[in-house]
Amino acid sequence: MTLAMKSDAIPQERFAIAFSGGGDSTALVHRLRDRHPLILIVDHGLRHGSDKDALATYDFATGLGLTADILTWSPPPMTTGLQAKARKARYGLLGEACRRHGVTYLLTGHTQDDQAETTLMRVQSGQGWRGAAGMQALTPAPIWPELAGLTLCRPMLGISREAIRDYLTAHKLPYVDDPSNKNVDFERVRARQTLLQNPTHREDMLQLSSELQIGREMERARLAGILKTQIRGDEFGNLFFLSCPPTALLGPLIRAVSGSNDSPRRDALLRLKRASQTKDFNGASLGGALLSPYKGGFMLARDPVIATGRGDVTALAPYAFDGTTLWDGRFWISGEGALSPTGEQWIDAPQALRKRIKTCPLKSRATLPLWTRDGKVIAIGPYDRNGARLASVRPAILQRLYCAFGMKFAEPNDKVATYVK
């Protein structure tokens, strides 16, 4: 017996599989074992015995001749949002491991039943038609910055959980049955039970998901055209446009410019767009981004609050790095030293660097990354202290947007100076 997976969701190059040891991911690992995937196992530490399950899962994978790695999470005390926080932490560990191994595709064992459950939950929560469309077989960086630079693949999205259990039985494959899958305190478990008790609902949810995905893809293509022809970006991580785009695009633009994963609510986007069309509009912030008038159009930039703080919003704290980091969710930076928001420190930068920074709109200069080492300025934004463009500092905003809308992104073809330690 075999499993008919979505071939376009199985990359030709090497990929990683998120392996929980459960039935779905066990079938995925076994079915694709001949492709020699990297196996990533997360010990979430949320229940007694999770470490033993992780070891058993590791033994299964290595027994198939595969390279496996156990990633351990030490959860802080939590009283609410357990599954959401655990999911974010899990993908953070998986994304970090993939980037460390040079893998850009991560496969998960999501099934047709997971799709039906997801659609039901999103309908019940009132997330809107786009959310109710459910999961896609291929999704670039669905969680940011945890899965930045990766594509999440779900090759079993068209296979029922029942068919997967038949596959496990036919091949006599052991798997872990997580007790949390029966805990009705979790929304997904309640959705699963609802669909089991009402079999026709499952087909209704799958049909709804399929129809809504068609609409979502049509909208995506339309918005991609606007992004390509009407949105311009610069090397400082700012976006420019003549007229405020549709709210369906404005949300992703704000999410990318702010380096975050959450899009503002639609009513807030509508208010911002209406405000931008008034004669006395002087700028407004939303979702960590600042929209302001600029040369007859608009500029969308990171909110300077990351450098100054505001009310109950704390300024972004400096941190040390060694290797490659995604600073503020907006800039890929490779090297070592310390990073912090520039604030007003660009004023005291060496003359050649200061001249370069002055080409950045004033409102966004404070939000650029300041790279120092031993108290000495290495770079501000993508320029070093001598005013040379650095290959080791790359804004992630446009690349993130282009990937999200299924468009090819080419790095700027200008001469750059590479930072050497």
DRENVO-200515 format. One line per 8 residues: number of its first residue (from 1); their letters; for each residue x, y, z of C-alpha. Coordinates in pm, whole numbers, plus 50000, padded with zeros to 5 digits. Example, Ala and Ser with C-alpha at 12.3 -4.5 7.8 and 13.67 -1.06 7.14 Angstrom:
2
1> AS> 51230/49550/50780; 51367/49894/50714
# end
This chain:
421
1> MTLAMKSD> 50000/50000/50000; 50119/50353/49925; 50003/50712/49979; 49920/50938/49684; 50083/51263/49795; 50077/51602/49626; 50385/51580/49404; 50419/51959/49375
9> AIPQERFA> 50450/51976/49755; 50755/51745/49757; 51066/51949/49667; 51327/51815/49430; 51609/51938/49652; 51679/51816/50004; 51412/51894/50261; 51339/51850/50630
17> IAFSGGGD> 51041/51678/50790; 50889/51789/51119; 50853/51451/51291; 50641/51428/51604; 50624/51051/51618; 50246/51064/51568; 50071/50860/51305; 50058/51127/51034
25> STALVHRL> 50422/51231/51048; 50533/50868/51088; 50362/50783/50761; 50521/51089/50596; 50872/50996/50710; 50831/50632/50606; 50678/50719/50269; 50961/50963/50180
33> RDRHPLIL> 51248/50775/50343; 51414/50710/50006; 51458/51086/49959; 51683/51096/50269; 51517/51394/50437; 51655/51567/50744; 51436/51463/51037; 51363/51728/51301
41> IVDHGLRH> 51202/51623/51629; 51078/51874/51884; 51063/51772/52249; 50810/52029/52367; 50847/51939/52735; 50478/52000/52803; 50404/51662/52957; 50581/51393/53152
49> GSDKDALA> 50752/51143/52925; 50789/51372/52624; 51165/51317/52631; 51119/50939/52606; 50879/50982/52315; 51133/51205/52140; 51404/50941/52185; 51176/50668/52051
57> TYDFATGL> 51096/50888/51753; 51466/50952/51699; 51538/50579/51707; 51267/50514/51448; 51411/50775/51211; 51773/50668/51249; 51660/50305/51213; 51550/50400/50861
65> GLTADILT> 51902/50533/50796; 51797/50897/50821; 51975/51190/50985; 51772/51313/51283; 51801/51592/51536; 51609/51641/51861; 51522/52005/51936; 51430/52080/52296
73> WSPPPMTT> 51197/52353/52419; 51184/52456/52783; 50838/52612/52817; 50787/52898/53061; 50493/52887/53304; 50171/52943/53107; 49806/52968/53201; 49651/53062/52865
81> GLQAKARK> 49717/53013/52494; 49916/52696/52550; 49874/52543/52204; 49936/52870/52017; 50252/52947/52215; 50379/52591/52183; 50316/52600/51808; 50510/52926/51770
89> ARYGLLGE> 50799/52791/51976; 50800/52463/51784; 50821/52637/51448; 51090/52865/51586; 51307/52565/51669; 51231/52398/51336; 51305/52713/51136; 51634/52772/51315
97> ACRRHGVT> 51741/52411/51256; 51650/52427/50886; 51851/52744/50832; 52143/52595/51025; 52143/52291/50794; 52092/52499/50479; 51747/52350/50411; 51477/52577/50268
105> YLLTGHTQ> 51178/52339/50265; 51002/52200/50571; 50743/51924/50531; 50464/51858/50780; 50210/51578/50814; 49894/51787/50786; 49609/51582/50641; 49272/51629/50476
113> DDQAETTL> 49109/51598/50818; 49336/51872/50955; 49213/52090/50669; 48848/52027/50757; 48916/52101/51124; 49103/52422/51039; 48821/52550/50821; 48560/52468/51088
121> MRVQSGQG> 48760/52648/51359; 48810/52957/51145; 48445/52971/51046; 48346/52946/51411; 48594/53215/51517; 48475/53457/51249; 48820/53503/51093; 48676/53584/50752
129> WRGAAGMQ> 48669/53402/50422; 49044/53408/50364; 49113/53230/50691; 48830/52983/50630; 48999/52883/50303; 49237/52688/50522; 49587/52562/50454; 49777/52551/50126
137> ALTPAPIW> 49999/52267/50008; 50286/52518/49969; 50315/52826/50191; 50621/53055/50201; 50714/53159/50556; 50364/53130/50709; 50500/53219/51053; 50739/53515/51071
145> PELAGLTL> 51016/53537/51173; 51021/53174/51289; 50997/53029/50935; 51166/53318/50753; 51341/53199/50438; 51155/52866/50436; 50860/52719/50250; 50620/52499/50445
153> CRPMLGIS> 50504/52197/50242; 50203/51977/50319; 50210/51685/50072; 49942/51484/50260; 49680/51760/50261; 49461/51557/50023; 49486/51230/50219; 49238/51128/50488
161> REAIRDYL> 49351/51033/50836; 49177/50697/50784; 49390/50620/50477; 49702/50710/50672; 49605/50471/50954; 49556/50198/50692; 49907/50271/50563; 50053/50246/50913
169> TAHKLPYV> 49879/49915/50970; 49983/49773/50634; 50350/49855/50701; 50332/49766/51073; 50463/50108/51175; 50463/50210/51543; 50363/50563/51636; 50301/50780/51941
177> DDPSNKNV> 49943/50863/52037; 49966/51201/52213; 49716/51216/52504; 49655/51586/52431; 49470/51479/52116; 49180/51383/52345; 49186/51693/52565; 48865/51888/52491
185> DFERVRAR> 49019/52200/52645; 49189/52245/52308; 48990/52401/52024; 49120/52160/51758; 49019/51857/51964; 48666/51995/51996; 48653/52060/51622; 48775/51706/51554
193> QTLLQNPT> 48505/51557/51774; 48239/51771/51607; 48338/51642/51264; 48353/51282/51385; 48003/51312/51526; 47873/51477/51207; 48046/51309/50908; 47868/51526/50649
201> HREDMLQL> 48018/51837/50811; 48363/51711/50717; 48277/51707/50347; 48104/52044/50378; 48418/52197/50530; 48643/52048/50263; 48416/52174/49986; 48404/52519/50143
209> SSELQIGR> 48783/52524/50177; 48828/52425/49813; 48594/52695/49684; 48740/52966/49903; 49094/52876/49798; 49001/52944/49437; 48885/53289/49537; 49194/53345/49747
217> EMERARLA> 49423/53253/49457; 49238/53490/49224; 49276/53772/49473; 49640/53681/49529; 49713/53712/49157; 49541/54052/49143; 49733/54181/49445; 50060/54046/49304
225> GILKTQIR> 50004/54263/48997; 49960/54570/49217; 50267/54482/49422; 50481/54441/49111; 50369/54753/48928; 50274/55002/49199; 50490/54930/49506; 50856/55031/49522
233> GDEFGNLF> 51105/54946/49794; 51446/55081/49891; 51757/54941/50057; 51649/55085/50393; 51338/54868/50420; 51085/55136/50323; 50798/55096/50075; 50659/55369/49848
241> FLSCPPTA> 50335/55401/49648; 50131/55677/49488; 49791/55572/49625; 49701/55363/49927; 49657/54999/49811; 49355/54777/49884; 49327/54672/50247; 49391/54309/50144
249> LLGPLIRA> 49738/54421/50033; 49791/54698/50286; 49778/54441/50569; 50065/54229/50428; 50263/54546/50351; 50234/54659/50713; 50322/54311/50836; 50636/54302/50619
257> VSGSNDSP> 50754/54655/50702; 50703/54599/51075; 50878/54259/51064; 50584/54099/51243; 50354/53804/51181; 50019/53961/51269; 49815/54169/51028; 49605/54453/51170
265> RRDALLRL> 49228/54408/51184; 49036/54499/50871; 48843/54780/51044; 49172/54939/51152; 49307/54911/50797; 48993/55076/50662; 49027/55363/50909; 49391/55414/50810
273> KRASQTKD> 49309/55411/50441; 49025/55660/50486; 49250/55886/50692; 49519/55877/50423; 49271/56018/50171; 49201/56333/50374; 49373/56663/50291; 49521/56712/50636
281> FNGASLGG> 49668/56361/50667; 50013/56389/50825; 50082/56026/50897; 49959/55750/51127; 50103/55433/51276; 49941/55090/51274; 50073/54745/51352; 50429/54863/51408
289> ALLSPYKG> 50445/55056/51079; 50416/55427/50997; 50226/55548/50691; 50307/55906/50595; 50282/56137/50292; 50592/56133/50071; 50662/56317/49744; 50302/56322/49622
297> GFMLARDP> 50237/55966/49739; 50304/55765/50052; 50587/55600/50239; 50533/55298/50461; 50816/55255/50712; 50889/55091/51043; 50735/55282/51334; 51015/55478/51513
305> VIATGRGD> 50873/55351/51840; 51121/55062/51813; 51400/55314/51881; 51228/55551/52121; 50963/55349/52301; 50620/55492/52365; 50379/55452/52655; 50365/55082/52733
313> VTALAPYA> 50568/54995/52421; 50930/54920/52504; 51206/55014/52259; 51380/54725/52087; 51664/54610/52312; 52021/54568/52182; 52150/54214/52145; 52471/54037/52054
321> FDGTTLWD> 52492/53805/51753; 52744/53577/51587; 52646/53429/51252; 52332/53524/51062; 52034/53688/51230; 51704/53838/51118; 51706/54169/51302; 51364/54309/51390
329> GRFWISGE> 51215/54068/51134; 51336/54309/50861; 51710/54274/50793; 51922/53966/50738; 52261/54045/50891; 52567/53818/50883; 52876/53870/51097; 52924/53927/51468
337> GALSPTGE> 52887/54210/51714; 52586/54389/51862; 52267/54523/51702; 52028/54794/51813; 51804/55059/51656; 52006/55355/51526; 51794/55623/51686; 51977/55957/51657
345> QWIDAPQA> 52322/55798/51651; 52350/55830/51273; 52424/56199/51335; 52760/56105/51494; 52851/55846/51229; 53164/55887/51013; 53110/56141/50736; 53093/55891/50446
353> LRKRIKTC> 52836/55681/50631; 52636/55983/50742; 52616/56097/50379; 52468/55762/50280; 52217/55761/50567; 52092/56104/50462; 51957/55942/50144; 51715/55754/50372
361> PLKSRATL> 51391/55945/50449; 51430/56123/50782; 51135/55950/50950; 51285/55604/50910; 51652/55669/50991; 51599/55595/51359; 51465/55247/51273; 51774/55128/51085
369> PLWTRDGK> 51991/54860/51245; 52304/54995/51414; 52581/54734/51400; 52868/54784/51644; 53158/54579/51772; 53364/54674/52076; 53197/55015/52072; 53295/55083/51711
377> VIAIGPYD> 53035/55137/51437; 53053/54865/51172; 52744/54968/50977; 52415/55153/50985; 52153/54986/50771; 52315/54837/50460; 52620/55070/50456; 52949/55034/50638
385> RNGARLAS> 53138/55315/50810; 53311/55400/50481; 52980/55437/50299; 53020/55111/50105; 52717/54888/50044; 52735/54564/50243; 52633/54225/50107; 52607/54104/50465
393> VRPAILQR> 52311/54335/50540; 52000/54268/50332; 51648/54403/50384; 51396/54117/50390; 51080/54319/50321; 51040/54294/49943; 51166/53938/49925; 50915/53836/50190
401> LYCAFGMK> 50630/54005/50001; 50727/53864/49662; 50748/53511/49801; 50414/53548/49979; 50246/53640/49650; 50418/53372/49444; 50650/53610/49260; 51017/53569/49178
409> FAEPNDKV> 51248/53809/49359; 51589/53913/49227; 51844/54073/49456; 51953/54423/49343; 52234/54390/49090; 52461/54657/49229; 52821/54630/49342; 52847/54561/49714
417> ATYVK> 53130/54539/49962; 53132/54219/50165; 53201/54252/50535; 53494/54045/50655; 53552/53979/51026
# end
